[in-house]
Amino acid sequence: MKMDWTERLTQIRKDLDKLARFPTAHEILIRYLQVAYEHLENCPPYAETLLTVFEALLSYELWHHKTMTKLAGSQELQMRYIVPLGVEMRTALLKLVDKLERIQAYSPDEIVIRELLKAHCYYQLGELEATINCLEEAIKHGATHPLIYFVLGYNRHRLAITEYARWEPVGQQLVVTDKDAFERTLRQALEDFRSGLSYSGHEPMDARLHFWIGMMHEILGERNEAIEAYQKASEIDPETYGDEVRQRLQHIRSTESPSQPTPPPRPPAELQEERTTIKPISETELESFRKALGEIETVSDLLRKMGGSSGGKEPSEGN
């Protein structure tokens, strides 16, 4: 028997709860999909196409995290199985993006849902500029939840360090390749994070936003502003950010002497990855590889980490 609109919304809520139980599903992913779902609830039943795509995306995420969790716990895990898995994930995402691009949205909530789902797919595919464009469009039409501003700022930060800088493993330093674009993008990220701050200044997301504001200032070499933002994060949520903030403040203050050059901030893990050939993983490597699986953010990261390619000829859709 075909479920009606209300029953399908109820099933989505159940599936979101199920997704949240997977250890590989980050809290930001869960909250992001919950924000999209809140806009979906405001849509009339004629927006059935969006509902169907939301169900498909959620099914993909459940399959994705079930598979990743199973692989991470497998004693027979082999690298040669991971790249084909990444290609299958990429194929599924490309199909979802194609469907979303063809959806006509009319109300603000419909536009928000479409753009948030597109942004999620593009992010997983490693297309940061497309991700940012979709998030900006969603915000323009009413996606003003602090989490969306955080996600936008995070993606601008990621764009800056992956497109306008490179990690030099020999010298252990971040080398900026386009100074103007690098700084401009980070300052845009700063504004995104600030836009997400609440009026009270003490909401749960505020600590995360202040922490990232501090990171942007630190990368830009603005020490006093970085210290102030880090301290605010620690004051709001000392349990989460207390230790990390103490370490960062110690690092900043230890390099305040003019005679000491400021070492560049340590880049995210994806900039430090070295491409590896595809080969069976040994038993001694298994434990560290399981840990690595938990740190993979996107399908693009997965393929890069395993030595596959996320570009070039698109995989065939098959039957």
N, C-alpha and C positions, 0 to 999 in steps of 0.2 A: 504494500500500500504506500502510495507516494505521500511524503510528509508535507505539511503546509509550512508557510513562512515561519510561524512561531515555533513549530517543532524543530525546524532546521536551525533556527537561532539557538534553541536550547541545546541541540547537539553540538553546535560550535562551542558553546560554553564548556560543555563536558570535554570536548577534544582539547581545548586550551588548558584545562586542568590536567588532562593526561599528559600533554606536552611538557607542562611545568615539572612533572615528576622525573623527566629524563635528566641525568647528571650533565649531559652535554648541552642542554638548552639553557642559555644564559638568561638571567633575569631581565635584561634589557630587551631581548627578543620577545619574551612573554608579555612584558608590559607594552611593548610596541604593538603587538597584535591585539592586545586588549583595548588599546586606544582606538585602533582601526575598527574593532568590533563595536565600540561605543557609538561611533559614527554610523555604522551599519544598522544599529538598532533604530536610528532616527529616520531611516529610509522607508519609503512606502514599498509595499510588496511588488510593485512593477519593476523594481530594481533587481529582479531575479538573476540577471546575468552576473551582476557583481557578487551576489550571494554565492552563486555557483563557483565563481573564480576564487572567492575567499575559502570555500570548502576545499577546492583543489589545492590551494596553497597550503592550507593547514594539513591536508593529507600528505603533501610532499614533505612538510616539516616533520610530521610524525614518522614517516618512512625514513627520512634522513637521519633523525636522532636515534631511532630504534636501531638502524644499521650501524651507525657510528658507535653506539653503546655496545652492541654485540661484537663488533670488530675489536674494540678496545679491550674486551674481556676474553678474547679468543686465544687459546694456546697455539692455534695453527695459523695465526695471522701472517699473511705474506704480502709484501709490498706490491707484487704484481696484480693483486686484486683491488688495490686502492685506486689506482689511476682509472681503470674502467668504471669504478663506482663514481668517481668524480665526473667522468664524461656523461654518465647516465644522469647525474644530478643536473649538470649543465644543460643537457637536452630538455629535461623537464622544465627548468627555469625559462629557457628560451620559448617553449610552447606557452607558458603562462604569460610572459611578456607580450608575445604576439597577440594573445587573446585580449589582454588589458589595453593594448594600444588601439584596438578596434572597438572598444566599448564607448558608446556615447553616454556621457554623464550630464545631467541637467541641474540637479539641485547641488548646493554647496557640499552637503554631506556625501553625495555620490562622487563628486570630484575629489574630495578628500580621501575617500576609501580607495578609489582608483589610483591616485597618485602615491599613497602610502604603500599600496601593494606593489606598484611598479618600482618604487624606490627600494623596497626590500629585495625584489628580484635582481635589479641592477647592482645592488650592493653585493649580493652573493656572486654575481658574475664578474665583479671587480671593476665595474664601469662607474667610477666615482663621480665624474661630472654629470652623468645622467641621473645618478642617485641624488645629487645635490639639487639639480633642476626640479626633480619630482617633489622633493621635500619643500622647496621654496614655493612651488605651486600649491601644495597641500596647505601650507601655512597661510598663503594668500586667501584661501577659501575657508579658513576657520579652524585649522588644526593647530590650536594654540596651547596644547598641553606642554608643560615644561620638558617632558621627555622628548618631544619632537624637536624642540630647539637644541636639546643636548645632542641628539642623533645628527642633526644638521651640522653643528659645530664639530662633532667628532669626525664627520666625513670630510669637512674642509681641512681639518688637521691632518687627516690621513692623506688627502690629496697633496697637501704642501710637502710632506716628508717623502712621499713616494714619487711625485712628479717633478718637484723643484729642488730635490736634494737626493743625495745617495749616501749610503753607509760605506765607509772605507774600512774594511776589516783589518788591514795591515796597521794603519795608524789608529784604529779604534776611534774614529771620529765621524761625525755627520758633516758632509761636504755639501754646501748649498750651491746649486748649479744655476739658479735664477733668483737672485736676491730680491728683486722687486716683486716677482710673483709669489715667492715664498713668504715674504713679510705681509704682503697684501692679503693673502689667503689666511694666514694665521690671525690677522687683525679682524677679518670677517668672522672667523671662528670665535674670537673673543666676544664680538657683538652677539653672536648666536647664543653663547653660554649666558651672557648677561640678560638677554631677552627672556630666558627661561626662569630667572630668579623670581621668587614670589614676593608679594608686597610685605609679608611678615618677616621674610628672611630666615625663617626657621623650619621650613618644610623639608621632608626627607630628601627631595631632589636637590635642594639648595646646597647641601654639603658636597655632593658630587659635582655640581656646577662650579662652585667656588674652587674646588680642587683642580678642575680642568682650566679654569681661568688662571690659576697659579701656574699650571704647566705651560700655558701659552706665553705668559709673561717671562717665565724662566727661559724658554726657548729663545724668546726675543731679546734676552739679556737685561730685562727690566726687573732687577732684583727686589727692590723695595715693594713694588706692586705684587710680585710673586709671593713674597713673605706674607704680606697682608692677606692675600687670597687663601693661601695655605692655612694660615692661622684661623680664618673664618671657618674653613672646612672642618678643622679639628675641633673648634668650639661647638659647632652644630652637631657633629657626629664623631666624638672622640674614639668610640669603639672601633669604627671602620677606618678612620683616617689618622688617628693619633700617632701610631708608630711610623707610618709612612711619612707623615708631615714632619715629624722630628728628624727623620733621616734626610729629608730634602732640605730642611732648614739648616741642618748641620753642614750639608754639602755646599749650600749657597754661601754660608758665612765663612766656610773654610777657604773659599776662593775670592774673598773680598779684597785681598791684598793686591795693589796694582802690579806688584812684581810677579804675581801668579796669573797666568792666562786662564780664563774660564774654560774648563773642558766642556765640550758640547753635551747636551742632554743625551742620555742613552736612548737610542731609537727603539721603536717597537720591534717585536721579534721578527716580523716579516722582512725587515730590511737586513737582518743578519743571517737569513737563511742562505745556505749555499746549495745550488742545484746538485742533486745526486742522481746517479744512474738507477734504473729500475732493476732491483734484484731482490731475491728472497731475504727476509729479515731473519737474523740469527736469534737464538734463544737469549743470548746475552744482551742483544739490542731491544728485545721485546718490551721490557718494562719502560725504558725511556721513550719508546715509540708510542706506547699507550698514553703516556703523559702528553706527548706532542699532539695526539689526536684531540685531547681535551682543550688544547690551546688554538686549534684551527678555527678561524672566524668565518671564513667564506669558502665557497667552492673554488674560487680563484686561488685562494691561499692553499687549499688542499692540493690542487694540481701543481702549483709552483713548488710546494714543499716536497712532493713526491717525484719531481722532475718531469711532470707532464706539461702540456701546453694548453693554455686557456684561449689561445688565439688561433689564427689561421683558418683552415677549412672547417666549416661547421660539421658536426657529426650528423650522419644520416638519421632520419626519424625512424626508419624501419617500419615494421608492420604494427 
